[in-house]
């Protein structure tokens, strides 16, 4: 990860996202009790936001301990996964919350969900890139 800039932005996003998710869950439980459909949409958005804020914190921990140093592809994929989680969470949870508010922009949630899935697959690809690089012999020690 290049510098701490991305990590700091991820931490800010995870912090605000977590606070927003907890607030939304409270709204769903207390203010929307009379509208079960809206309450369910808000709770679902809150749950996915919390899950992915925690996932972002996990990516921060991985990136901060630098296990990907020297693994350029794995590092890039890890960074991409983080941004996909942030964008996906904003679109998925935000889309559900907007639907619950009657704003009718439900098309955001499927796009956000797709970005979240892509984020998880990108994280897996980052791990695979590490395994692949670990299997390569050091320069000058190639197997004939």
N, C-alpha and C positions, 0 to 999 in steps of 0.2 A: 504494500500500500504506500503510495507516495505521500510522505509526510503525515501529520496528524490532522490535516484539514478535513479529509473525508470522514475520519473517525469522529471528529468533533461534530460535524454536521449530522452524522448518523445518530450520535448520542442525543443531540438536540431533537431530532425527529422522533427518536424512541421515547424521550421524556415527554414531549408535548403529545405525541400519539397515545402514550399510556394514560396521561391525564385526561385527554379527550375521551378515550375509550371508557374509563371509569365514570366520567361525567355522563356519557351517553347511556351507560348501563343503569345509572341512577335515574335518569329521565325515563328510560324504558320501564323500570320497575315501579316508579312512583307517579310520574305524571301521565303515563300512557296506560295505566292499569285498565281503564275503561275501553281501550281499543286494542284487543289482543293481537291483531295482525300487525299494527304499527309497533307494538311493544316487542313482538317477535323479531321484526326486521331490525329494530334498534339493538336488541340483545345480540343478535347474530353478528351484526356489524361490530359491536363492541368486543365480542369474543375473538373474532378474527383479527381485530386490531391489536388486542393484547397478545395473542399468539405471535403475531409477526413483529411486534415491538420487542418481545423476548428473543425472537430469532435474530433480530438486528443486533441486540446486545451480545448474543452469542458470536455473531460475525465480528463484532468489535473485539471481543476477547481473542478470537483466533488471529485477527489481523494485528492486534497489539503485541502479541507474543511472537510475532514474526516467524512462524513455522514455514511460511511460504517464501522466505528470503531466498533469492536465487531461482525461484520457480515463477518465471514471468507470466506464463499462461495461467497457472493456478491462481496467481495473485489477481490478474485481470478478471478472471471468472468470478472470484470471490467478491471483488468490487462491484461487478455487474449484478451479482445476486443481491447485494445490499440495496442497490438502487432499484432493482425490480421489486424487492419487498416494500420499499418506501412508496414507490408509485402505485404498486398493486394494492397496498393497504389503503392509500388515500382514495383510490377509485372504487375499490370494492366496498369498504366500510362506508365511505362517503356516499356512494351511490345508494346503498341500503338506507342510510339515514335520510337522504333526500326523498326517497320513495316513502318512507314513514312520515315525512313532513308533508306529503302530498305534492311534491314538486315534479313528479312524473319523469324523472331522468333515469329510468331503470337500466338503460343501456350501458351505464358506467360500471355497474357491478360485474357483468360478464367479462368486460375488458379487464377490470381489476383482478378478477379471479384468475383469468388467463395469465396475467403478469405474475401473480403469486405462484402459480404452478411452474411457470418458466423460471422464476427465481429459485425454487427448490431444485429443479433440474439443473440449473446453472451451478448451484452449490455442489450437487453431485458430480458435475463435470469438473469442477475445481479439484475435488478429491481424487477423481480419476486421473487428472493431469499430474497430481503429486505422485500417485502410484506409478504412472507411466514413466515419469522422470526418475523415480527411485530405482526402477528396473534397468535404466540405461547405465552401462559401465562408464566409469570416468574416462575423460579423454586420454587416449594413449593406451587404454586397457581393453580395447575392443576384442571381442571373441571372434576368432577367425571363422 
